[in-house]
Amino acid sequence: MKYLFLLYDDENVWDEMPEDKRNEIFGSYMAYSEALKKSGAFIGGEPLVHSREAKRVRQTQVQDGPFADGKEQLGGYYMIDAKNLDEALDWAARCPCAELGHVEVRPVWNIEG
């Protein structure tokens, strides 16, 4: 079954973080991605640009971001294939974002049949 991991963290903390610490965290994400790939669970994933670059469209209205009410913003995602929710939650707990913010785990609805 497919699961989507939505990665939320405080962009201001990231922006204010020393470059060497950001590089260390980036390395953690690369190692995590490699582990997902080696296991065969990795389907895809990408970081997102800062939420202030986002747009929200409603009918004929376009709003500038950020949109979340709290400090944490959506910063990236992973799509994985896992046997069940427990396996997906185990992978989510190992994601570096689980320490920096939080990981929302969403089962993906299979509409292909």
C-alpha positions in Angstrom: 0.0 0.0 0.0 1.2 3.5 -0.7 1.7 6.1 2.1 2.4 9.8 1.8 4.6 11.4 4.4 4.0 15.1 4.7 7.0 16.7 6.4 6.3 19.8 8.6 8.8 22.0 10.3 9.4 25.6 11.3 11.0 27.3 8.3 12.3 30.2 10.5 14.3 27.7 12.6 15.8 26.3 9.3 16.5 29.8 8.0 18.3 30.9 11.2 20.3 27.6 11.5 24.1 27.7 10.9 25.1 26.3 7.6 27.1 23.4 9.0 24.0 22.3 11.0 21.8 22.5 7.9 24.4 20.5 6.0 24.4 17.8 8.7 20.6 17.6 8.6 20.6 17.5 4.8 23.0 14.5 5.1 20.6 12.8 7.4 17.8 13.2 4.8 20.1 11.8 2.1 20.9 8.7 4.3 17.2 8.3 5.1 16.3 8.4 1.4 19.0 5.9 0.6 17.7 3.5 3.3 14.2 3.8 1.8 15.6 3.1 -1.7 17.6 0.1 -0.6 14.6 -1.4 1.1 12.5 -1.0 -2.0 10.0 1.2 -0.2 10.9 4.5 -1.9 8.5 5.7 -4.6 9.4 9.4 -4.6 10.0 12.5 -2.5 11.1 16.1 -2.8 11.8 19.1 -0.6 9.6 22.1 -1.2 10.7 25.8 -1.5 9.8 28.2 1.3 6.1 28.6 1.9 6.2 32.3 1.2 6.7 31.2 -2.4 3.5 29.2 -2.4 0.2 30.3 -3.9 -3.4 29.2 -3.1 -6.1 29.2 -5.7 -9.8 29.4 -5.0 -12.0 29.9 -7.9 -10.8 33.2 -9.2 -8.8 34.3 -6.2 -5.1 33.7 -5.7 -3.6 34.1 -2.2 0.1 34.4 -1.3 1.6 32.0 1.3 2.3 30.9 3.9 -1.0 29.3 4.8 -0.7 27.2 7.9 -1.8 28.9 11.1 1.1 27.5 13.3 4.8 27.9 12.9 5.3 24.6 11.1 4.9 24.6 7.3 4.8 21.8 4.8 8.4 21.4 3.7 8.5 18.3 1.7 7.1 14.8 1.2 8.0 11.2 0.7 5.8 8.6 -1.1 6.5 5.1 0.1 5.2 1.6 -0.4 4.7 -0.3 2.8 3.1 -3.6 3.8 0.9 -1.9 6.3 0.4 1.1 8.5 2.8 -0.2 11.2 5.6 -0.4 8.7 4.8 3.1 7.3 4.8 4.5 10.9 8.2 2.8 11.5 9.7 4.5 8.5 8.1 7.9 9.5 9.6 7.6 12.9 13.1 7.3 11.3 12.6 10.4 9.1 14.8 13.3 10.2 11.7 15.6 10.2 10.3 13.6 13.1 12.9 15.2 15.3 12.7 18.7 13.8 9.0 19.0 13.4 6.5 16.3 12.6 5.6 13.8 9.9 2.0 13.3 8.9 1.4 9.8 7.5 -1.5 9.5 5.0 -2.6 6.3 3.3 -3.0 6.9 -0.4 -6.4 5.9 -1.9 -5.9 3.3 -4.6 -8.2 4.3 -7.5 -6.6 2.0 -10.0 -8.6 -0.9 -8.9 
